[in-house]
Amino acid sequence: MIATAIQNDTPKPHSAIWLAIGILALFAVEMYWIYSWHRSNEELYLTNIRRASQNALDLRKIMDLRAASVRINGLYLRIQDSPTSTPQNAQQLPALGRGVGQNVAEPMVIQDLLKAGFAAVPSTAVRPEASIGYELGSNQLEFHRLVPLIAQEENSNVFLFIDHFEVIRPKTAEPFSLRPTALKARLTVRVFTSTIR
C-alpha cells in the first residue's frame, strides 16, 4: 500500500516535457509576432519617407504653378488693354502726340511699347555711343500693367537702356482710391545699335 502511494505521488516526466514544449511554442509565437510588428513598422517608416518626399515635390510644383499663374494673370491683364483706345488725358501729351512715323523701321522693343499704348518720338540728342534714343509717353496704363510691361521689355532686349522713368498720378485721382487709375508715364530710352549715326 505504501509503495503504491509513493508511486502515485511521483511526478510524471512526460508532463514536464509537454509543459516545456508549450512554453517554447508560446515563446516562438511571441517572437514571430514581434518580428512581424517590427517589419510592418519599418514598412510604414519607409512609406512615410516616400510620402514626405512626394509631398515636398508636390509643394514645389504648387509654388511653380502659383508663380506661373501670377505671370499669366499679368499677361492677361496686358492683353486686355486695348491699344486702340483713346487716352482720357490726350491733351497732356503735346510733345508725344504725333508718334513715330509709319515709314521708319523701329526696333521690335519700341514697336511692342507702341502696341501697348505708348506714344514714341525719336530723340534728337546726339550721343557718342551707337544708340537710338526715344522719348515715350502714355496716359492710359495703370501701375499694375505699366511695371510688368517695362520689366518684360527690358528683360527681353539686352540692348534697351532706360535713362529716365517717371510716373505721375493724375491730380483728379482720389488718394487711396480702389478704382483703377491711369497714370502719366514718361520714359527716355536708348536702343543700342551696331552702326554709329
C-alpha positions as CSV (number, residue, x, y, z in Angstrom):
1,M,0.0,0.0,0.0
2,I,2.8,2.4,0.9
3,A,4.6,1.6,-2.3
4,T,1.5,2.4,-4.3
5,A,1.1,5.7,-2.6
6,I,4.7,6.6,-3.3
7,Q,4.3,5.7,-6.9
8,N,1.2,7.9,-7.2
9,D,3.0,11.0,-5.7
10,T,6.0,10.9,-8.1
11,P,5.6,13.4,-10.9
12,K,5.5,12.0,-14.4
13,P,8.4,13.1,-16.7
14,H,6.3,13.4,-19.8
15,S,4.1,16.2,-18.3
16,A,7.2,18.3,-17.7
17,I,8.2,17.8,-21.3
18,W,4.7,18.9,-22.5
19,L,5.0,22.0,-20.3
20,A,8.4,22.8,-21.7
21,I,7.1,22.4,-25.3
22,G,4.1,24.6,-24.5
23,I,6.4,27.3,-23.2
24,L,8.7,27.1,-26.2
25,A,5.7,27.3,-28.6
26,L,4.4,30.3,-26.8
27,F,7.9,31.9,-26.9
28,A,8.1,31.2,-30.7
29,V,4.7,32.7,-31.3
30,E,5.7,35.8,-29.4
31,M,9.0,36.2,-31.3
32,Y,7.2,35.8,-34.6
33,W,4.6,38.5,-33.6
34,I,7.4,40.9,-32.5
35,Y,9.3,40.3,-35.8
36,S,6.1,40.9,-37.9
37,W,5.3,44.0,-35.9
38,H,8.9,45.3,-36.4
39,R,8.8,44.6,-40.1
40,S,5.4,46.4,-40.5
41,N,6.8,49.4,-38.6
42,E,9.8,49.5,-40.9
43,E,7.5,49.4,-44.0
44,L,5.4,52.2,-42.5
45,Y,8.5,54.2,-41.9
46,L,9.7,53.8,-45.5
47,T,6.2,54.7,-46.7
48,N,6.2,57.8,-44.6
49,I,9.6,58.8,-46.1
50,R,8.3,58.3,-49.6
51,R,5.2,60.2,-48.9
52,A,7.2,63.1,-47.3
53,S,9.4,63.4,-50.4
54,Q,6.3,63.2,-52.7
55,N,4.7,66.0,-50.6
56,A,7.8,68.1,-51.0
57,L,7.7,67.6,-54.8
58,D,4.0,68.5,-54.9
59,L,4.7,71.6,-52.8
60,R,7.4,72.7,-55.2
61,K,5.0,72.1,-58.2
62,I,2.3,74.1,-56.4
63,M,4.7,77.0,-55.9
64,D,5.8,76.9,-59.5
65,L,2.1,76.9,-60.6
66,R,1.4,79.8,-58.4
67,A,4.3,81.8,-59.8
68,A,3.2,80.9,-63.4
69,S,-0.4,81.9,-62.5
70,V,0.9,85.4,-61.5
71,R,2.8,85.7,-64.8
72,I,-0.3,84.5,-66.7
73,N,-2.6,86.9,-64.9
74,G,-0.2,89.8,-65.6
75,L,-0.1,88.8,-69.3
76,Y,-3.8,88.5,-69.4
77,L,-4.2,92.0,-67.9
78,R,-1.9,93.3,-70.5
79,I,-3.8,91.6,-73.3
80,Q,-7.0,93.1,-72.1
81,D,-5.6,96.6,-72.6
82,S,-6.9,98.0,-75.8
83,P,-4.0,99.6,-77.7
84,T,-6.5,101.5,-79.9
85,S,-8.4,103.1,-77.0
86,T,-8.2,106.8,-76.8
87,P,-6.4,108.2,-73.8
88,Q,-8.5,110.1,-71.3
89,N,-5.9,112.9,-71.0
90,A,-4.7,113.1,-74.6
91,Q,-4.2,116.8,-74.3
92,Q,-1.4,116.2,-71.7
93,L,0.8,114.6,-74.5
94,P,1.8,117.7,-76.5
95,A,5.3,116.5,-77.4
96,L,4.5,112.9,-77.9
97,G,1.1,113.0,-79.6
98,R,2.4,112.7,-83.2
99,G,4.1,109.3,-82.5
100,V,6.6,107.6,-84.7
101,G,6.5,107.8,-88.5
102,Q,4.9,104.8,-90.2
103,N,7.6,104.5,-92.8
104,V,10.5,104.2,-90.3
105,A,11.5,100.7,-89.3
106,E,11.7,100.9,-85.5
107,P,13.3,98.3,-83.2
108,M,11.0,95.5,-82.0
109,V,11.0,96.7,-78.4
110,I,9.8,100.1,-79.4
111,Q,7.1,98.5,-81.6
112,D,5.9,96.5,-78.6
113,L,5.7,99.6,-76.5
114,L,3.7,101.3,-79.2
115,K,1.3,98.4,-79.4
116,A,0.9,98.6,-75.6
117,G,-0.4,102.2,-75.8
118,F,2.8,104.3,-75.7
119,A,3.5,107.2,-78.0
120,A,7.1,107.5,-79.1
121,V,9.3,110.2,-80.6
122,P,12.9,109.7,-81.7
123,S,15.3,111.7,-79.6
124,T,17.3,114.4,-81.2
125,A,20.2,114.2,-78.7
126,V,23.5,113.1,-80.2
127,R,25.3,110.5,-78.1
128,P,28.9,109.2,-78.6
129,E,27.8,105.6,-78.5
130,A,25.9,103.8,-81.2
131,S,22.4,104.1,-80.0
132,I,19.0,105.5,-81.0
133,G,17.1,107.4,-78.3
134,Y,13.3,107.6,-77.9
135,E,11.0,109.6,-75.7
136,L,7.9,107.6,-74.7
137,G,4.7,108.6,-73.0
138,S,1.4,107.2,-72.1
139,N,-1.7,108.3,-70.1
140,Q,-3.7,105.1,-70.3
141,L,-1.8,102.5,-68.4
142,E,-2.4,101.6,-64.7
143,F,0.6,100.8,-62.5
144,H,0.0,97.1,-62.3
145,R,0.1,97.0,-66.1
146,L,2.9,99.5,-66.6
147,V,5.5,98.0,-64.4
148,P,5.3,94.4,-65.8
149,L,5.4,95.8,-69.3
150,I,8.5,97.8,-68.7
151,A,10.2,94.9,-66.9
152,Q,9.3,92.5,-69.7
153,E,10.6,94.7,-72.5
154,E,13.8,95.5,-70.5
155,N,14.5,91.8,-69.9
156,S,13.6,90.8,-73.5
157,N,16.1,93.1,-75.1
158,V,19.7,93.4,-73.7
159,F,20.3,96.5,-75.9
160,L,17.5,98.5,-74.3
161,F,18.6,101.0,-71.7
162,I,16.2,103.2,-69.7
163,D,17.7,106.7,-69.0
164,H,14.7,108.1,-67.2
165,F,11.4,106.7,-65.9
166,E,8.7,109.0,-64.5
167,V,5.2,108.1,-63.3
168,I,2.8,110.8,-62.1
169,R,-0.7,110.2,-60.6
170,P,-3.3,112.5,-62.1
171,K,-4.4,115.3,-59.8
172,T,-8.0,114.3,-60.3
173,A,-7.5,110.9,-58.8
174,E,-8.5,110.5,-55.2
175,P,-5.9,109.3,-52.6
176,F,-6.1,105.6,-51.8
177,S,-8.8,105.1,-54.4
178,L,-9.7,101.5,-55.2
179,R,-10.6,102.3,-58.8
180,P,-8.0,101.6,-61.5
181,T,-6.2,104.9,-62.2
182,A,-4.4,105.5,-65.5
183,L,-1.0,107.1,-64.8
184,K,1.0,109.7,-66.7
185,A,4.2,107.8,-67.6
186,R,7.2,109.3,-69.3
187,L,10.3,107.3,-70.4
188,T,13.6,108.2,-72.1
189,V,15.2,105.1,-73.5
190,R,18.1,104.1,-75.7
191,V,18.4,101.1,-78.0
192,F,22.0,100.3,-78.8
193,T,22.7,99.5,-82.5
194,S,25.7,98.2,-84.4
195,T,26.2,101.3,-86.6
196,I,27.2,104.8,-85.5
197,R,25.0,107.5,-86.8
